[in-house]
Amino acid sequence: MRSAIEAACRELITDRAPTSRLREAMLYSVEAGGKRLRPYLYLLHRQAFGELTLPDYRLAASLELIHTYSLVHDDLPAMDDDELRRGKPTNHKVFGEALAILAGDALLNTALEEIFDISRHHPEYLEAGYIIAKAAGASGMIYGQVLDMEAKADDLAGLRQIADHKTGALISAAIDAAAAVSQLEHRDRLIFKQIARDLGFVFQVRDDILDVDSSAEVLGKSIGKDADQAKVTAVTLLGLDDAKKLEDYLIEQIKASLKQVQTVDIEAIAAYYDTLYGRKK
């Protein structure tokens, strides 16, 4: 699946970016590495809920392009001002701020163009496209970034609000989009919505922990940035030990939710979640 996702990402970019320098900047960040978490979550759940088809791989690739665009913009001096991403210089350090902004814009628009094209030929993907576009928009991932920039969190509820939007929105969208295409039974779809929400928060809490409990060599990105920018995180709110306990609690909640699913074989899903819980980067 990983090789298919990456091939589809490259194809979407090369088909739609005629300017060589722009295409180079787009491919630079997409091909810099990464776990391909969001597209893989989509494909994994789509496979569990129904049957994979060629449009699924292109939709999955679109999710990765949207995620990558968010990272390119997040690293900009006006945002987190990061110099390292996935162990390599950030996009704006290589191509300059102006082209990095345009490359991010182009990644987002390429993804949306592809989603529209899929839906035009396969109407059953229309709701999935809407779910993804909304998750990436002003009430989803962008809203989360605004909250994060303004540090509007002084308790766990506020921190979760940021995580649900900034980190969790696209993770949730990947799973819910798969459920929509597969026409998953309503009850199980609601369960997976909650699972996706908890999974997104697990990732944010883990990132907060790793920012103080890991190294740039392991993570492939700068550490200690949250403290430098006085950001409110799970660690600053709870302390390192209790942040780890929160992560464990969320994982147990996800496992309990999975046991409530009635119409889907969860074995492969549960096995992949287990690998995610143990991730170190």
C-alpha positions as CSV (number, residue, x, y, z in Angstrom):
1,M,0.0,0.0,0.0
2,R,2.8,2.4,0.8
3,S,4.4,2.1,-2.6
4,A,1.0,2.5,-4.3
5,I,0.3,5.6,-2.2
6,E,3.6,7.2,-3.0
7,A,3.3,6.4,-6.8
8,A,-0.1,7.9,-6.8
9,C,1.2,11.1,-5.0
10,R,3.9,11.5,-7.6
11,E,1.5,10.9,-10.5
12,L,-1.0,13.5,-9.2
13,I,1.8,16.1,-8.9
14,T,3.5,15.5,-12.2
15,D,0.2,15.4,-14.0
16,R,-0.9,18.8,-12.6
17,A,2.2,20.9,-12.0
18,P,3.6,22.0,-15.4
19,T,6.2,24.4,-13.9
20,S,9.3,22.4,-13.1
21,R,10.4,24.5,-10.0
22,L,7.0,24.3,-8.5
23,R,6.8,20.6,-9.2
24,E,10.2,20.1,-7.6
25,A,9.1,22.0,-4.4
26,M,5.9,19.9,-4.2
27,L,7.7,16.6,-4.6
28,Y,10.4,17.6,-2.2
29,S,8.1,17.6,0.8
30,V,5.9,14.7,-0.3
31,E,8.9,12.5,-0.9
32,A,10.8,13.6,2.2
33,G,9.5,10.6,4.1
34,G,6.7,10.2,6.7
35,K,4.5,7.5,8.0
36,R,1.7,7.9,5.3
37,L,-0.6,7.5,8.3
38,R,-3.7,9.3,6.9
39,P,-3.8,7.6,3.5
40,Y,-3.1,4.2,5.1
41,L,-5.8,4.7,7.7
42,Y,-8.2,5.4,4.8
43,L,-7.1,2.3,2.8
44,L,-7.0,0.0,5.9
45,H,-10.6,0.9,6.9
46,R,-11.9,0.9,3.4
47,Q,-10.5,-2.6,3.0
48,A,-12.1,-3.7,6.3
49,F,-15.4,-2.0,5.5
50,G,-15.7,-3.1,1.8
51,E,-13.4,-3.6,-1.2
52,L,-10.5,-1.4,-2.4
53,T,-10.7,0.0,-5.9
54,L,-8.3,2.2,-7.9
55,P,-10.1,5.5,-6.9
56,D,-9.4,4.6,-3.3
57,Y,-5.6,4.9,-3.9
58,R,-6.0,8.2,-5.6
59,L,-8.3,9.5,-2.8
60,A,-5.7,8.2,-0.3
61,A,-2.9,10.0,-2.1
62,S,-5.0,13.2,-2.0
63,L,-5.2,12.9,1.8
64,E,-1.4,12.7,1.9
65,L,-1.0,15.8,-0.3
66,I,-3.3,17.8,2.0
67,H,-1.4,16.6,5.1
68,T,1.9,17.6,3.4
69,Y,0.6,21.0,2.4
70,S,-0.3,21.6,6.1
71,L,3.3,20.7,7.2
72,V,4.9,23.0,4.6
73,H,2.8,25.9,5.8
74,D,3.1,25.0,9.5
75,D,6.9,25.1,9.2
76,L,7.0,28.7,7.8
77,P,8.5,31.5,9.8
78,A,5.1,33.1,10.3
79,M,3.9,29.8,11.9
80,D,6.2,27.5,13.8
81,D,9.4,28.7,12.1
82,D,10.9,25.2,11.8
83,E,14.2,24.4,10.0
84,L,13.9,20.6,10.0
85,R,11.1,18.3,8.9
86,R,11.5,14.5,8.6
87,G,15.2,14.8,9.0
88,K,15.6,17.3,6.1
89,P,15.6,21.1,5.7
90,T,12.1,22.4,5.6
91,N,10.6,23.5,2.3
92,H,11.1,27.2,2.7
93,K,14.7,26.7,3.7
94,V,15.3,25.0,0.3
95,F,13.0,26.9,-2.0
96,G,12.4,30.2,-0.2
97,E,9.2,31.3,1.6
98,A,7.3,32.5,-1.5
99,L,7.7,29.2,-3.4
100,A,7.0,27.2,-0.2
101,I,3.7,29.0,0.2
102,L,2.8,28.4,-3.4
103,A,3.9,24.7,-3.2
104,G,1.6,24.2,-0.2
105,D,-1.3,25.9,-2.0
106,A,-0.7,23.7,-5.1
107,L,-0.6,20.5,-3.0
108,L,-4.0,21.4,-1.4
109,N,-5.6,22.4,-4.7
110,T,-4.1,19.3,-6.5
111,A,-5.7,17.1,-3.9
112,L,-9.1,18.8,-4.1
113,E,-9.0,18.7,-7.9
114,E,-8.4,15.0,-7.8
115,I,-11.2,14.4,-5.3
116,F,-13.6,16.3,-7.6
117,D,-12.5,14.2,-10.5
118,I,-13.0,11.0,-8.6
119,S,-16.5,12.1,-7.5
120,R,-17.4,13.2,-11.0
121,H,-16.8,9.6,-12.3
122,H,-17.8,7.8,-9.1
123,P,-20.6,9.6,-7.3
124,E,-20.4,7.3,-4.3
125,Y,-17.2,9.2,-3.3
126,L,-18.9,12.6,-3.2
127,E,-19.6,12.5,0.6
128,A,-16.1,11.3,1.3
129,G,-14.7,14.3,-0.7
130,Y,-16.9,16.6,1.3
131,I,-15.7,15.1,4.6
132,I,-12.1,15.6,3.6
133,A,-12.5,19.1,2.3
134,K,-14.3,20.2,5.5
135,A,-11.7,18.6,7.7
136,A,-9.0,20.6,5.9
137,G,-10.9,23.8,6.0
138,A,-11.8,26.8,8.3
139,S,-13.8,24.7,10.7
140,G,-11.3,21.9,10.8
141,M,-7.5,21.8,10.5
142,I,-7.1,25.5,9.8
143,Y,-9.2,26.4,12.8
144,G,-7.0,24.1,14.9
145,Q,-3.9,25.9,13.7
146,V,-5.4,29.3,14.6
147,L,-6.2,28.0,18.1
148,D,-2.6,26.6,18.4
149,M,-1.1,29.9,17.3
150,E,-3.2,31.9,19.7
151,A,-2.4,29.3,22.5
152,K,-6.1,29.3,23.5
153,A,-5.9,26.4,25.9
154,D,-5.6,26.6,29.6
155,D,-7.1,23.3,30.5
156,L,-7.4,19.8,29.1
157,A,-10.7,20.6,27.3
158,G,-9.0,23.5,25.5
159,L,-6.1,21.3,24.6
160,R,-8.4,18.7,23.2
161,Q,-10.2,21.3,21.1
162,I,-7.0,22.2,19.5
163,A,-6.0,18.6,18.9
164,D,-9.4,17.6,17.6
165,H,-9.0,20.2,14.8
166,K,-5.3,20.6,14.1
167,T,-4.2,17.0,14.4
168,G,-7.4,15.0,14.6
169,A,-9.4,16.5,11.8
170,L,-7.7,14.8,8.9
171,I,-7.2,11.6,10.8
172,S,-10.9,11.5,11.6
173,A,-11.7,12.4,8.0
174,A,-9.6,9.5,6.6
175,I,-11.6,7.0,8.7
176,D,-15.0,8.6,8.2
177,A,-14.4,9.0,4.5
178,A,-13.8,5.2,4.2
179,A,-17.0,4.6,6.2
180,A,-19.0,6.9,3.9
181,V,-17.8,5.2,0.7
182,S,-18.4,1.8,2.2
183,Q,-21.9,2.9,3.5
184,L,-21.0,1.5,6.9
185,E,-23.9,0.9,9.2
186,H,-24.8,4.0,11.1
187,R,-24.1,2.7,14.6
188,D,-20.6,1.5,13.7
189,R,-19.9,4.7,11.8
190,L,-20.6,6.6,15.0
191,I,-18.3,4.3,17.0
192,F,-15.5,4.9,14.4
193,K,-16.0,8.6,14.6
194,Q,-15.2,8.5,18.3
195,I,-12.3,6.1,17.7
196,A,-10.9,8.5,15.1
197,R,-11.3,11.5,17.5
198,D,-9.4,9.6,20.3
199,L,-6.7,8.4,17.9
200,G,-6.1,12.0,16.8
201,F,-5.7,13.1,20.4
202,V,-3.3,10.2,21.1
203,F,-1.1,11.5,18.4
204,Q,-1.1,15.0,19.7
205,V,-0.4,13.9,23.3
206,R,2.4,11.6,22.0
207,D,3.9,14.5,20.0
208,D,3.8,16.7,23.1
209,I,5.6,13.9,25.0
210,L,8.2,13.4,22.3
211,D,8.9,17.1,22.1
212,V,10.5,16.9,25.6
213,D,11.4,13.2,25.8
214,S,13.1,12.5,22.5
215,S,15.8,13.9,20.2
216,A,15.9,15.6,16.8
217,E,17.9,12.6,15.4
218,V,15.0,10.3,16.4
219,L,12.1,12.5,15.4
220,G,13.6,14.0,12.3
221,K,12.4,17.5,13.4
222,S,13.3,20.1,15.9
223,I,12.4,19.4,19.5
224,G,11.8,21.8,22.4
225,K,9.9,24.2,20.1
226,D,6.8,24.0,22.2
227,A,8.6,25.2,25.3
228,D,10.5,27.9,23.3
229,Q,7.2,29.3,22.0
230,A,5.5,28.9,25.4
231,K,2.8,26.6,23.9
232,V,0.3,24.9,26.1
233,T,0.7,21.1,25.7
234,A,-0.3,18.0,27.5
235,V,3.1,18.0,29.2
236,T,2.9,21.7,30.3
237,L,-0.6,21.1,31.6
238,L,-0.2,17.8,33.3
239,G,3.5,17.1,33.6
240,L,5.4,14.3,31.7
241,D,4.2,11.4,33.8
242,D,0.5,12.3,33.8
243,A,0.7,13.1,30.0
244,K,1.9,9.5,29.5
245,K,-1.0,8.3,31.7
246,L,-3.4,10.3,29.5
247,E,-2.0,8.6,26.4
248,D,-2.5,5.2,28.0
249,Y,-6.1,6.1,29.0
250,L,-7.0,7.1,25.5
251,I,-5.5,3.9,24.1
252,E,-7.7,1.9,26.4
253,Q,-10.7,3.9,25.3
254,I,-10.0,3.1,21.7
255,K,-9.7,-0.6,22.5
256,A,-13.0,-0.5,24.4
257,S,-14.7,1.2,21.5
258,L,-13.4,-1.3,19.0
259,K,-15.0,-4.1,21.0
260,Q,-18.4,-2.4,20.4
261,V,-18.2,-2.7,16.6
262,Q,-20.7,-5.2,15.3
263,T,-20.7,-5.4,11.5
264,V,-17.0,-5.1,10.7
265,D,-14.0,-7.5,11.2
266,I,-11.7,-5.4,13.3
267,E,-8.7,-7.7,13.5
268,A,-6.5,-5.9,10.9
269,I,-7.6,-2.5,12.2
270,A,-6.8,-3.4,15.8
271,A,-3.4,-4.9,14.8
272,Y,-2.4,-1.6,13.0
273,Y,-3.6,0.5,15.9
274,D,-1.3,-1.6,18.1
275,T,1.7,-0.6,15.9
276,L,0.7,3.1,16.2
277,Y,0.6,3.0,20.0
278,G,4.2,1.9,20.0
279,R,5.5,4.5,17.6
280,K,8.5,6.5,18.7
281,K,8.4,9.1,15.9
